[in-house]
Amino acid sequence: MTALSFLRPRKSAKFSLVLGISHHIYDNLGLFYPKITKSFLNPCAHQSLIQSFCRVLPLGVLYSTQSSKLHEYEMPTVTWGAVQGRKEKLVSRVIICDYLKSLGIVPDELEHLELPSTVEVMRERVEFLQKLGLTIDDINEFPLMLGCSVRKNMIPVLGYLEKIGIPRPKLGEFIKNYPQVLHASVIVELAPVVKLLRGLDVEKEDIGYVLQKHPELLGYKLEGTMSTSVAYLVSIGVNPRDIGPMVTQYPYFLAMRVGTMIKPLVDFIVSLGLPKKIVARMLEKRAYILGYDLEETVRPNIDCLLSFGIRKELLPSVIAHYPQILGLPLKAKLSAQQFFFDLKLKIDPAGFAQVIEKMPQILSLHQHVIMKPVEFLLGRGIPSSDVAKMVVKCPQLVACRVELMKNSYYYFKSEMGRPIKELVEFPEYFTYSLESRIKPRYERVQRKGIRCSLNWFLNVSEQRFEERLKGDFIETESLGPSFCMGGRLEVPGNETIVSDDEEDECDEEFLHRRIVSL
């Protein structure tokens, strides 16, 4: 080194002037981009590196300035961390952990997680989560959410959730219920699940409701449990167009395994005598039945019904009319209602079993609701023993509105002038509409001069009633068709509607003629 060498300008100063930056910045760039600085010594060798660097530099400036224009969420400040060595990283981790402990956050689960280089970045993450409505306790439930970048993870995920229908005020609650969503990729993980739900005929406006109800759906594999559960339900007769409403009502069945949960339950219900088509209709209307536990709830409830005197051959009818009975705390309800019927209505256990067979919904009726129609009948001078017979014969009486019963009773006494005995023999009278059925038919019967029972002109279809009025004689009353769930339709006289040949052809369907009210 000569004495005048210090007067020569430094190479870094020359090239910093070429780039239009100070030589201090140029020296710092040399620490991180040695290839770029070396290229200035031999410009022809690395022109592409210089060009790419010049293109990236203004792009980074443009991104950092334009990011503040996004109005959905307040974007965090960009905190550039210096490249740290091993010791510096350990020091930064200790400082961040101390900060989290000062807030009440336990950082034990963050031991193997890469943390930001500065406390400021971690503070932004904590404050962002708190603005969503999460508390320190919520963060402690899943502290790994602190490993998510506000810009790269949280804001894109929250923006997408809001876009698909989850209201912004509900986002905090959604994150509480399923914080793992912050680690998900919108394009790779979230969007395909939403696309699948739309493909299952879930309405677009219901997507947010479904995900709020069961946010874990966003973490399921499309080709796994979700697809197989839907395929099995369709195979037993569920209408594919009803899968969407079923998901909206009870999305949890998408996570149920067919072999261990859905199929065993369906097979057990079918073994009781219910055809698969009826089971499919039940599930279409009440998908939550799939959530009943077979061993802990359904099977014990069936045993309980049998122990209370419900006939085994009528179990399918009971279940078809009231599917919820499979999941109720049945023993307690049956015991309470049986005691009430015995004490207040003077109905013995055998009569109570008949009531349940005809109207299983009575298990869920409050006792004061049951007593109102009973008290009305007792107040009309009907003996309690006859009221008990009426309830056993027609349990729907206890669900009738007293106001409507009053109107029907007064018409029966004032216009018809018939004895109370006929009401005891045909209590179904109170279940018909006075204005649309009782009055019009009774007036036509009177004009014809026909003297008949209540059952004769009320308990028939409109077409059959017209045929009876046109007839030259009054046919004798007989029992209507009898129906046995799972068998053939038989009419009085042992005449079968289905021949033996046809029965063989309809092995699975059995041609069920009765429409079961679901």
C-alpha positions as CSV (number, residue, x, y, z in Angstrom):
1,M,0.0,0.0,0.0
2,T,1.5,3.3,-1.1
3,A,1.4,6.5,0.8
4,L,-1.1,8.0,-1.6
5,S,-3.4,4.9,-1.9
6,F,-5.8,6.4,0.7
7,L,-6.5,9.2,-1.7
8,R,-7.9,6.8,-4.3
9,P,-11.7,6.4,-4.1
10,R,-13.0,3.1,-2.7
11,K,-14.5,0.6,-5.1
12,S,-17.7,0.5,-3.1
13,A,-18.0,4.3,-3.4
14,K,-17.7,4.0,-7.2
15,F,-20.4,1.4,-7.5
16,S,-22.7,3.0,-4.9
17,L,-22.6,6.1,-7.1
18,V,-23.6,4.1,-10.1
19,L,-26.6,2.6,-8.3
20,G,-27.6,5.9,-6.8
21,I,-27.2,4.7,-3.2
22,S,-24.8,5.6,-0.4
23,H,-21.7,3.5,0.1
24,H,-22.8,2.5,3.6
25,I,-25.9,0.8,2.1
26,Y,-23.8,-0.8,-0.6
27,D,-21.5,-2.2,2.1
28,N,-24.4,-3.7,3.9
29,L,-25.8,-5.2,0.8
30,G,-22.5,-7.0,0.4
31,L,-23.1,-8.9,3.6
32,F,-26.3,-10.4,2.2
33,Y,-25.8,-10.4,-1.5
34,P,-22.1,-11.2,-2.2
35,K,-22.9,-12.3,-5.7
36,I,-24.2,-8.8,-6.5
37,T,-21.2,-7.0,-5.2
38,K,-18.8,-9.3,-6.9
39,S,-20.7,-8.7,-10.2
40,F,-19.6,-5.1,-10.1
41,L,-16.0,-6.2,-10.2
42,N,-16.8,-8.2,-13.4
43,P,-20.0,-6.6,-14.8
44,C,-20.2,-8.8,-17.9
45,A,-20.3,-12.0,-15.8
46,H,-23.4,-11.2,-13.7
47,Q,-25.5,-8.7,-15.6
48,S,-28.6,-10.8,-15.1
49,L,-28.2,-10.6,-11.3
50,I,-27.9,-6.8,-11.4
51,Q,-31.0,-6.5,-13.7
52,S,-33.1,-8.8,-11.5
53,F,-32.0,-6.9,-8.3
54,C,-33.0,-3.6,-9.9
55,R,-36.4,-5.1,-10.8
56,V,-37.1,-6.5,-7.3
57,L,-36.0,-3.4,-5.4
58,P,-38.8,-1.0,-6.7
59,L,-41.3,-4.0,-6.5
60,G,-40.7,-4.3,-2.8
61,V,-41.1,-0.6,-2.2
62,L,-44.4,-0.7,-4.2
63,Y,-45.8,-3.6,-2.3
64,S,-45.0,-2.0,1.1
65,T,-46.6,1.3,0.1
66,Q,-49.7,-0.1,-1.5
67,S,-50.5,-2.7,1.1
68,S,-51.9,0.0,3.4
69,K,-54.7,0.5,0.8
70,L,-56.5,-2.7,1.8
71,H,-59.4,-1.6,3.9
72,E,-60.7,-4.9,5.2
73,Y,-58.1,-5.2,7.9
74,E,-55.4,-3.0,9.3
75,M,-52.2,-4.3,7.8
76,P,-49.3,-4.8,10.2
77,T,-46.1,-2.8,9.8
78,V,-43.3,-4.6,8.0
79,T,-40.6,-5.4,10.5
80,W,-37.4,-6.5,8.8
81,G,-35.4,-8.8,11.1
82,A,-31.7,-9.0,10.7
83,V,-30.1,-12.4,9.9
84,Q,-29.3,-13.8,13.3
85,G,-26.8,-16.3,14.4
86,R,-27.5,-19.1,16.8
87,K,-26.7,-17.0,19.9
88,E,-28.9,-14.1,18.6
89,K,-31.8,-16.4,18.0
90,L,-31.6,-17.8,21.5
91,V,-31.5,-14.3,23.0
92,S,-34.5,-13.2,20.9
93,R,-36.5,-16.3,21.9
94,V,-35.8,-15.7,25.5
95,I,-37.0,-12.1,25.2
96,I,-40.2,-13.1,23.3
97,C,-41.0,-15.8,25.8
98,D,-40.5,-13.4,28.7
99,Y,-42.9,-11.0,26.9
100,L,-45.5,-13.7,26.5
101,K,-45.2,-14.7,30.1
102,S,-45.7,-11.1,31.2
103,L,-49.1,-11.3,29.3
104,G,-50.0,-14.6,31.0
105,I,-49.4,-16.7,28.0
106,V,-47.6,-20.0,28.6
107,P,-45.0,-20.4,25.8
108,D,-44.2,-24.1,26.5
109,E,-45.8,-25.4,23.3
110,L,-43.8,-22.8,21.3
111,E,-40.5,-24.6,22.0
112,H,-40.1,-26.1,18.6
113,L,-41.9,-23.3,16.7
114,E,-40.0,-20.7,14.7
115,L,-40.7,-17.4,16.4
116,P,-40.3,-13.9,14.9
117,S,-37.0,-12.1,15.5
118,T,-38.4,-9.2,17.4
119,V,-40.9,-8.6,20.2
120,E,-42.7,-6.0,18.0
121,V,-43.8,-8.6,15.6
122,M,-45.1,-10.9,18.3
123,R,-46.9,-8.0,20.0
124,E,-48.7,-7.3,16.7
125,R,-49.9,-10.9,16.5
126,V,-51.2,-10.9,20.1
127,E,-52.9,-7.5,19.6
128,F,-54.5,-8.6,16.3
129,L,-56.0,-11.7,18.0
130,Q,-57.3,-9.7,20.9
131,K,-59.0,-7.3,18.4
132,L,-60.8,-10.3,17.1
133,G,-62.2,-11.0,20.5
134,L,-59.8,-13.7,21.7
135,T,-58.7,-13.5,25.3
136,I,-55.4,-14.7,26.9
137,D,-57.2,-17.8,28.0
138,D,-58.3,-18.5,24.4
139,I,-54.7,-18.1,23.2
140,N,-53.5,-20.5,25.9
141,E,-55.9,-23.1,24.6
142,F,-54.0,-23.1,21.3
143,P,-50.8,-21.1,21.6
144,L,-49.6,-22.4,18.3
145,M,-51.7,-19.7,16.6
146,L,-49.0,-17.2,17.6
147,G,-46.8,-18.9,15.0
148,C,-49.1,-17.6,12.3
149,S,-48.0,-14.4,10.4
150,V,-50.6,-11.7,10.5
151,R,-50.0,-10.8,6.9
152,K,-49.4,-14.2,5.4
153,N,-51.8,-16.4,7.4
154,M,-54.4,-14.6,9.5
155,I,-55.6,-11.9,7.2
156,P,-56.0,-14.1,4.1
157,V,-57.8,-16.8,6.1
158,L,-60.1,-14.4,7.9
159,G,-60.8,-12.5,4.6
160,Y,-61.9,-15.8,2.9
161,L,-64.1,-16.9,5.9
162,E,-65.9,-13.6,5.7
163,K,-66.3,-13.9,2.0
164,I,-68.0,-17.3,2.3
165,G,-70.6,-16.0,4.7
166,I,-69.2,-15.9,8.3
167,P,-70.0,-12.5,9.7
168,R,-67.1,-10.4,10.9
169,P,-68.4,-10.2,14.5
170,K,-68.4,-14.0,14.5
171,L,-64.9,-14.5,13.3
172,G,-63.4,-14.4,16.8
173,E,-65.8,-17.0,18.0
174,F,-65.0,-19.1,15.0
175,I,-61.2,-18.9,15.7
176,K,-61.9,-19.9,19.3
177,N,-63.8,-23.0,18.2
178,Y,-61.3,-24.0,15.5
179,P,-58.0,-22.1,15.8
180,Q,-56.2,-24.6,13.5
181,V,-57.8,-22.8,10.6
182,L,-55.2,-20.0,10.8
183,H,-52.6,-22.5,9.7
184,A,-54.6,-23.6,6.7
185,S,-54.0,-22.6,3.1
186,V,-56.9,-20.9,1.5
187,I,-56.3,-22.3,-2.0
188,V,-55.1,-25.8,-1.1
189,E,-57.3,-26.6,2.0
190,L,-60.2,-24.3,2.6
191,A,-61.5,-23.6,-1.0
192,P,-61.8,-27.3,-1.9
193,V,-64.0,-28.0,1.1
194,V,-66.3,-25.2,0.3
195,K,-66.5,-26.4,-3.3
196,L,-67.4,-29.9,-2.1
197,L,-70.2,-28.5,0.1
198,R,-71.6,-26.6,-2.8
199,G,-71.4,-29.8,-4.8
200,L,-73.5,-31.6,-2.2
201,D,-76.3,-29.0,-2.8
202,V,-75.6,-26.9,0.3
203,E,-77.0,-23.5,-0.5
204,K,-74.4,-20.7,-0.9
205,E,-76.0,-18.6,1.8
206,D,-75.9,-21.6,4.2
207,I,-72.1,-22.3,3.8
208,G,-71.3,-19.9,6.6
209,Y,-74.0,-21.3,8.9
210,V,-72.7,-24.9,8.3
211,L,-69.1,-24.0,9.0
212,Q,-70.0,-22.1,12.2
213,K,-72.0,-25.1,13.3
214,H,-69.1,-27.6,12.6
215,P,-65.9,-25.7,11.8
216,E,-63.8,-28.9,11.8
217,L,-65.2,-29.6,8.4
218,L,-62.5,-27.4,7.0
219,G,-59.9,-29.9,8.2
220,Y,-61.4,-33.0,6.7
221,K,-60.0,-34.8,3.7
222,L,-62.3,-34.7,0.7
223,E,-61.5,-38.2,-0.5
224,G,-62.0,-39.8,3.0
225,T,-64.8,-39.9,5.4
226,M,-66.9,-37.1,3.8
227,S,-67.2,-38.9,0.5
228,T,-67.9,-42.4,1.9
229,S,-70.6,-41.3,4.3
230,V,-72.5,-39.5,1.5
231,A,-72.1,-42.5,-0.8
232,Y,-73.5,-44.9,1.8
233,L,-76.5,-42.8,2.5
234,V,-77.4,-42.5,-1.1
235,S,-77.0,-46.3,-1.5
236,I,-79.7,-47.0,1.1
237,G,-82.2,-44.7,-0.6
238,V,-81.5,-41.2,0.5
239,N,-82.3,-38.7,-2.3
240,P,-79.1,-37.1,-3.5
241,R,-80.9,-33.8,-3.6
242,D,-81.6,-34.1,0.1
243,I,-78.0,-34.4,1.1
244,G,-77.5,-30.7,1.1
245,P,-80.4,-30.0,3.5
246,M,-79.1,-32.8,5.7
247,V,-75.7,-31.3,5.8
248,T,-77.2,-27.9,6.7
249,Q,-79.2,-29.5,9.5
250,Y,-76.6,-31.9,10.9
251,P,-73.1,-31.5,9.3
252,Y,-71.5,-33.7,11.8
253,F,-72.5,-36.9,9.9
254,L,-69.9,-36.0,7.3
255,A,-67.2,-36.9,9.8
256,M,-68.8,-40.2,10.8
257,R,-67.2,-43.5,9.7
258,V,-69.6,-45.7,7.8
259,G,-68.3,-49.0,9.1
260,T,-68.3,-48.1,12.7
261,M,-71.1,-45.6,13.2
262,I,-73.6,-45.1,10.3
263,K,-74.0,-48.6,9.0
264,P,-74.4,-50.4,12.3
265,L,-77.1,-47.9,13.4
266,V,-79.0,-48.2,10.1
267,D,-78.7,-52.0,10.1
268,F,-80.1,-52.2,13.7
269,I,-83.1,-50.0,12.8
270,V,-83.8,-52.1,9.8
271,S,-83.6,-55.3,11.9
272,L,-86.5,-54.0,14.0
273,G,-88.8,-54.2,10.9
274,L,-88.4,-50.8,9.3
275,P,-87.6,-51.0,5.5
276,K,-84.6,-49.1,4.3
277,K,-86.7,-46.7,2.3
278,I,-88.6,-45.6,5.4
279,V,-85.2,-45.3,7.2
280,A,-84.0,-43.1,4.3
281,R,-87.0,-40.9,4.6
282,M,-86.5,-40.5,8.3
283,L,-82.9,-39.5,7.8
284,E,-83.8,-37.0,5.1
285,K,-86.1,-35.2,7.5
286,R,-84.1,-35.7,10.7
287,A,-80.4,-36.2,9.9
288,Y,-79.5,-35.8,13.6
289,I,-80.7,-39.4,14.2
290,L,-77.3,-40.4,12.8
291,G,-75.7,-38.9,15.9
292,Y,-77.5,-41.3,18.3
293,D,-75.1,-43.7,19.9
294,L,-76.2,-47.3,19.1
295,E,-74.9,-49.1,22.2
296,E,-75.4,-46.4,24.8
297,T,-78.7,-44.9,23.7
298,V,-80.6,-46.6,20.8
299,R,-80.4,-50.3,21.9
300,P,-81.2,-49.6,25.6
301,N,-84.2,-47.4,24.5
302,I,-85.6,-50.3,22.4
303,D,-85.2,-52.7,25.4
304,C,-86.9,-50.0,27.6
305,L,-89.9,-49.8,25.2
306,L,-90.3,-53.6,25.3
307,S,-90.1,-53.6,29.1
308,F,-92.9,-51.1,29.4
309,G,-95.3,-53.3,27.4
310,I,-94.8,-51.9,23.8
311,R,-95.4,-54.8,21.5
312,K,-92.4,-55.8,19.4
313,E,-94.4,-55.9,16.1
314,L,-95.5,-52.3,16.7
315,L,-92.0,-51.0,17.3
316,P,-91.4,-50.0,13.6
317,S,-94.6,-48.0,13.7
318,V,-93.6,-46.2,16.9
319,I,-90.2,-45.4,15.5
320,A,-91.5,-44.2,12.1
321,H,-94.0,-41.9,13.8
322,Y,-91.6,-40.5,16.3
323,P,-87.9,-41.2,15.3
324,Q,-86.6,-38.9,18.2
325,I,-87.7,-41.7,20.6
326,L,-84.4,-43.5,19.7
327,G,-82.4,-40.7,21.4
328,L,-84.5,-39.6,24.3
329,P,-83.6,-40.4,28.0
330,L,-86.4,-42.9,27.6
331,K,-86.5,-44.7,30.9
332,A,-87.0,-41.6,32.9
333,K,-89.6,-40.2,30.6
334,L,-91.6,-43.4,30.4
335,S,-91.5,-43.9,34.2
336,A,-92.7,-40.3,34.8
337,Q,-95.5,-40.4,32.3
338,Q,-96.7,-43.8,33.3
339,F,-97.0,-42.7,36.9
340,F,-98.8,-39.5,35.8
341,F,-101.3,-41.4,33.7
342,D,-102.0,-43.9,36.5
343,L,-102.4,-41.2,39.1
344,K,-104.3,-38.5,37.3
345,L,-106.0,-40.2,34.3
346,K,-106.6,-43.6,36.0
347,I,-105.0,-45.4,33.0
348,D,-103.2,-48.6,34.0
349,P,-99.8,-49.6,32.6
350,A,-101.4,-51.8,29.9
351,G,-103.5,-48.8,28.7
352,F,-100.4,-46.6,28.9
353,A,-98.6,-48.9,26.5
354,Q,-101.4,-48.7,24.0
355,V,-101.2,-44.9,24.2
356,I,-97.5,-45.0,23.4
357,E,-98.1,-47.4,20.5
358,K,-100.6,-45.0,19.0
359,M,-99.0,-41.7,19.9
360,P,-95.4,-41.9,21.1
361,Q,-95.0,-38.1,20.9
362,I,-97.0,-38.0,24.2
363,L,-93.7,-38.7,26.0
364,S,-92.6,-35.2,25.3
365,L,-95.8,-33.4,26.2
366,H,-95.9,-31.5,29.5
367,Q,-98.3,-32.8,32.0
368,H,-100.2,-29.5,32.3
369,V,-100.8,-29.6,28.6
370,I,-102.2,-33.1,28.9
371,M,-104.6,-32.2,31.7
372,K,-106.3,-29.3,29.9
373,P,-108.3,-31.4,27.5
374,V,-108.9,-34.0,30.2
375,E,-110.3,-31.4,32.6
376,F,-112.5,-30.1,29.8
377,L,-114.0,-33.6,29.2
378,L,-114.5,-34.1,33.0
379,G,-116.2,-30.8,33.2
380,R,-118.8,-31.8,30.7
381,G,-120.0,-34.5,33.0
382,I,-118.1,-37.4,31.4
383,P,-117.0,-40.0,34.0
384,S,-113.3,-40.3,34.6
385,S,-113.4,-44.0,33.6
386,D,-114.9,-43.0,30.2
387,V,-112.4,-40.2,29.8
388,A,-109.6,-42.8,30.3
389,K,-111.2,-45.0,27.6
390,M,-111.3,-42.1,25.2
391,V,-107.7,-41.2,25.8
392,V,-106.6,-44.9,25.3
393,K,-108.6,-45.1,22.1
394,C,-107.5,-41.8,20.7
395,P,-104.4,-40.3,22.5
396,Q,-104.5,-37.4,20.1
397,L,-107.2,-35.9,22.4
398,V,-104.6,-34.7,24.9
399,A,-103.0,-32.6,22.2
400,C,-106.2,-30.8,21.1
401,R,-106.8,-27.2,21.8
402,V,-109.5,-26.7,24.4
403,E,-111.0,-23.7,22.4
404,L,-111.6,-25.9,19.4
405,M,-112.9,-28.8,21.5
406,K,-115.5,-26.4,23.1
407,N,-116.8,-25.3,19.7
408,S,-117.1,-28.9,18.5
409,Y,-118.8,-30.0,21.7
410,Y,-121.4,-27.3,21.6
411,Y,-122.2,-28.1,18.0
412,F,-122.5,-31.7,18.9
413,K,-125.0,-30.9,21.7
414,S,-127.0,-28.1,20.2
415,E,-127.1,-29.0,16.5
416,M,-126.7,-32.8,16.5
417,G,-128.5,-33.4,19.8
418,R,-126.7,-36.7,20.2
419,P,-125.9,-38.5,23.5
420,I,-122.5,-38.3,25.1
421,K,-122.1,-42.0,24.7
422,E,-121.3,-41.5,21.0
423,L,-118.4,-39.2,21.9
424,V,-117.1,-41.9,24.2
425,E,-117.4,-44.5,21.4
426,F,-115.8,-42.1,18.8
427,P,-113.5,-39.7,20.6
428,E,-111.8,-39.0,17.2
429,Y,-114.7,-36.5,16.7
430,F,-112.7,-33.8,18.5
431,T,-109.7,-34.2,16.1
432,Y,-111.7,-33.1,13.0
433,S,-112.2,-29.5,11.9
434,L,-115.6,-28.2,12.7
435,E,-115.9,-25.8,9.8
436,S,-114.3,-27.8,7.0
437,R,-115.5,-31.3,7.9
438,I,-118.0,-31.8,10.7
439,K,-120.5,-29.1,9.7
440,P,-120.6,-29.6,5.9
441,R,-120.9,-33.4,6.1
442,Y,-123.4,-33.4,8.9
443,E,-125.6,-31.0,7.0
444,R,-125.5,-33.1,3.8
445,V,-126.3,-36.2,5.8
446,Q,-129.3,-34.4,7.4
447,R,-130.6,-33.3,4.0
448,K,-130.5,-36.9,2.8
449,G,-132.3,-38.0,5.9
450,I,-129.6,-40.5,6.8
451,R,-129.3,-41.6,10.4
452,C,-125.7,-42.8,11.0
453,S,-122.9,-42.8,13.5
454,L,-120.2,-40.2,13.7
455,N,-117.6,-42.7,12.4
456,W,-119.8,-43.4,9.3
457,F,-119.6,-39.9,7.9
458,L,-116.4,-38.5,9.4
459,N,-113.8,-41.3,9.3
460,V,-113.8,-41.7,5.5
461,S,-112.2,-39.9,2.6
462,E,-114.1,-37.3,0.5
463,Q,-114.5,-39.6,-2.4
464,R,-115.8,-42.4,-0.2
465,F,-118.2,-40.1,1.5
466,E,-119.7,-39.0,-1.8
467,E,-120.1,-42.7,-2.8
468,R,-121.9,-43.4,0.5
469,L,-124.3,-40.5,-0.1
470,K,-125.1,-41.7,-3.6
471,G,-125.8,-45.2,-2.5
472,D,-129.3,-46.6,-2.2
473,F,-128.6,-48.2,1.1
474,I,-126.4,-47.6,4.1
475,E,-123.6,-50.1,4.2
476,T,-122.7,-51.7,7.5
477,E,-119.7,-50.3,9.3
478,S,-116.6,-52.5,9.2
479,L,-113.0,-52.2,10.1
480,G,-110.8,-50.4,7.7
481,P,-107.7,-52.0,6.2
482,S,-105.1,-53.2,8.7
483,F,-101.5,-52.5,8.2
484,C,-98.5,-54.4,9.6
485,M,-95.2,-52.7,9.1
486,G,-93.0,-54.9,6.9
487,G,-95.8,-57.1,5.7
488,R,-98.6,-57.2,3.1
489,L,-101.7,-55.1,3.2
490,E,-104.8,-57.1,4.3
491,V,-108.4,-56.2,4.3
492,P,-111.3,-57.8,6.2
493,G,-112.1,-61.3,4.8
494,N,-108.4,-62.3,4.6
495,E,-108.2,-60.8,1.1
496,T,-104.6,-59.8,0.2
497,I,-103.9,-56.9,-2.0
498,V,-100.6,-58.4,-3.2
499,S,-100.4,-61.8,-4.7
500,D,-97.7,-64.3,-3.8
501,D,-96.1,-63.9,-7.2
502,E,-96.0,-60.1,-6.8
503,E,-94.6,-60.5,-3.3
504,D,-91.6,-62.4,-4.6
505,E,-90.9,-59.6,-7.1
506,C,-91.1,-56.9,-4.3
507,D,-88.9,-58.6,-1.7
508,E,-87.3,-55.5,-0.4
509,E,-90.2,-53.0,-0.7
510,F,-93.2,-55.2,0.3
511,L,-95.5,-52.6,-1.3
512,H,-96.2,-50.6,1.8
513,R,-99.6,-49.0,1.2
514,R,-99.7,-46.9,4.3
515,I,-97.9,-43.5,4.3
516,V,-96.0,-43.2,7.5
517,S,-96.2,-39.7,8.9
518,L,-92.7,-38.6,9.7
